[in-house]
Amino acid sequence: MLQFSSLAIAFGVALYAATSSVVVLAADAEQPWLWWVTLVPLIISHAATGVLLLWNDARSRQGLLLIVAIAGGATLAATAAAVWLAQDVGPWMPAHVAGMILVTTSVAGVVGFGFAATRSAPRAR
């Protein structure tokens, strides 16, 4: 459970950092929606990681549909909270820093998914 909590906190911070970066980059863009689309890989990593971790912990007790619904709901709630907080705080960093943070958080999402995949892989007995 500690690994699950740690990964949840890390993804929450990554979502907020990425969303704050998008707020900065979209503020001066002609087509700001393109910057918002860059959050999609991190959001997918968040949802897929949630499914893997929940499926591992509750493999026989719950159906896959319920697990996907829980992970998807948690992802939507976390993303909505990150967007609300980032827009409330507003642009607070230079654009070049925002770009680096956006790339770093996307890579961190893939790494977090990798951790979840290795944790949920069947173990040899």
N, C-alpha and C positions, 0 to 999 in steps of 0.2 A: 504494500500500500504506500510505503514511503516513496518508492520509485514513481508510482502513479502521481502522487502529489507533487513531487519535484518536477516531473515532466509537465504537469498541468500549469504550475507556476511559471516555468520557463516559456511555455507556449503563450501564456497570458502576457508576459513581458514582451515577447517577440511580436505578438499581434499589436500591442500598443505602440511599440517602437516603429514597426512598419507602417502603421496607420498614421502616426505623427509625421513620418517621412512623406507619405503620400499627401497629407494636408499641405506640407511645405511645397512639394513639387507641383501639385495641382493648382496652387494659388496663382502661379504665373503662366500656366499652360493655356494654349489656345483650345485644346480639347482635354479638359481635366479628367474625363472619364477613362482615358487611356491609362493614366496613373493609377486610378482606382482598380483597373483590371489587373495590375501587377500584384495585387493582394491575393488573387485567386490561387496560385500555387501554395502559398502559406495556409490559406483556409482549407484547401484540399488535404494538405499534410496534417493539419490539426484534426480534421474529421476522420481521416484514415487511421491516424494514431489512436484516436479515441475508440474506434471500432476494434482495432487490434487489442488494445489493453482491456477493454470491457469483455471482448470475446474470450480472452485468455482467462479472466477471472470468473466468468460465469458461463463457461462453455456448455454445460449440460442443463443449466437451470432456466435459461431464457432463449427465446428464438432470436435468430439473426435480425429479423425485422425490428424487434424492440430495441436491440442493441444499436442498430443503425439510427433509429429514431432518437435515442438518448444522445448518442455522439453528435448527430446532426443538430439537435436542439442546443446542446452545450456549445457547439461551434457557432451557431447563430447568435446565441446570447453573448458569448465572449467577443465576437466580432462587433456586434451592436454596441456593447459597452466600450470597446476600444475606439470605435468611430466616434461615439458620443463624447468620450473623454478627450480624444485628440482634437476634435473640432471645438470643444469648449476651451481647451488650453490655447489653441491656435498655433500658427507657425512660430516656432521658437528657435530654429536652427538654420544654418546656411544650407543652400541647395546641394552643395557638394557633399556635405556631411549626411544629408538626407538620402542621397543616392547610395552612399556607402552603407548606411544602415539598412536600406531596403534590400540591397544585395546580400548583406550579412544575415539578415533575418530569414531570407528565403533559403539560404544554405543551412541555417540552423533548423529550419522546419524539416528539411530533408534528413538531417542528422537525427533529429528527434524521432522521425518516422523510422529510421534505421534502428534506433534503440528499441522502439516498440516492436519492430519486426523480429529482432533477435530475442526479445523477451517472450514473444508469443510463439516462437518456433517450437515444435515438439522436441522434447529432450530424449536422448537415448537412455535406456534403462539398463 
